[in-house]
Amino acid sequence: MLTLDNLSVVDHATASFYRAFNAVFGIIGRSCSEEVVLQFINSKYMPCVLYALEACPINKTQENSLEFTINKVLMKIFRTVSLDVIM
């Protein structure tokens, strides 16, 4: 069931993910390899998203929103606008 609380949890998780990623990526920029940045994402940023979502079931629209967030970050890392490059 979709409630206002579920929406705010997804929005908060997305904002936390972007905030954490941009804080570190702004500092390291392009000085690290893509592999290092991806490891940062897996170890530091994904828990921001997953922790908030453990207790709240999400619907397909919310899932797509989270997938969009992750895809945008990957596009930024790999300097592309094509989903084909990151998939």
C-alpha positions as CSV (number, residue, x, y, z in Angstrom):
1,M,0.0,0.0,0.0
2,L,1.3,3.4,-1.0
3,T,1.3,5.9,1.8
4,L,2.8,9.4,2.3
5,D,5.3,7.8,4.6
6,N,6.5,5.5,1.9
7,L,6.9,8.4,-0.5
8,S,8.9,10.4,1.9
9,V,11.2,7.4,2.7
10,V,11.9,6.9,-1.0
11,D,12.5,10.7,-1.4
12,H,14.8,10.7,1.6
13,A,16.7,7.7,0.5
14,T,17.2,9.2,-3.0
15,A,18.3,12.6,-1.5
16,S,20.7,10.8,0.9
17,F,22.2,8.8,-1.9
18,Y,22.8,11.9,-4.1
19,R,24.2,13.9,-1.2
20,A,26.6,11.2,-0.1
21,F,27.7,10.5,-3.7
22,N,28.2,14.2,-4.6
23,A,30.1,14.9,-1.5
24,V,32.8,12.3,-2.2
25,F,32.7,12.5,-6.0
26,G,33.2,16.3,-5.8
27,I,36.4,15.8,-3.8
28,I,37.9,12.8,-5.7
29,G,36.5,13.7,-9.1
30,R,38.3,12.0,-11.9
31,S,41.5,11.3,-9.9
32,C,40.3,7.8,-9.1
33,S,39.4,5.0,-11.5
34,E,35.8,4.0,-12.2
35,E,36.4,0.8,-10.3
36,V,37.3,2.7,-7.2
37,V,34.3,5.0,-7.5
38,L,32.0,1.9,-8.0
39,Q,33.5,0.3,-4.9
40,F,32.7,3.5,-3.0
41,I,29.1,3.3,-4.2
42,N,28.7,-0.3,-3.2
43,S,30.3,0.1,0.3
44,K,29.1,3.6,1.3
45,Y,26.2,4.9,-0.8
46,M,24.0,1.9,-1.4
47,P,23.5,1.4,2.3
48,C,22.0,4.9,2.5
49,V,19.3,3.7,0.1
50,L,18.8,0.2,1.3
51,Y,18.7,1.0,5.0
52,A,15.8,3.3,4.5
53,L,13.9,0.8,2.4
54,E,14.2,-2.3,4.5
55,A,11.1,-1.5,6.5
56,C,9.0,0.0,3.7
57,P,7.7,-2.0,0.8
58,I,7.8,0.0,-2.4
59,N,5.8,-0.1,-5.6
60,K,7.0,-0.3,-9.2
61,T,7.0,3.5,-9.6
62,Q,9.2,4.0,-6.6
63,E,11.5,1.2,-7.7
64,N,11.9,2.9,-11.1
65,S,12.7,6.2,-9.4
66,L,15.5,4.5,-7.4
67,E,16.8,2.8,-10.5
68,F,16.8,6.2,-12.3
69,T,18.8,7.7,-9.4
70,I,21.5,4.9,-9.7
71,N,21.6,5.1,-13.5
72,K,22.2,8.9,-13.3
73,V,25.1,8.4,-11.0
74,L,26.6,5.7,-13.2
75,M,26.2,8.0,-16.2
76,K,28.1,10.7,-14.3
77,I,30.9,8.3,-13.4
78,F,31.3,6.9,-17.0
79,R,30.7,10.3,-18.7
80,T,27.8,9.2,-20.9
81,V,24.2,10.0,-21.6
82,S,23.5,6.5,-23.0
83,L,22.0,3.8,-20.8
84,D,23.5,1.2,-23.2
85,V,27.0,2.1,-21.9
86,I,26.2,1.4,-18.3
87,M,23.9,-1.6,-18.7
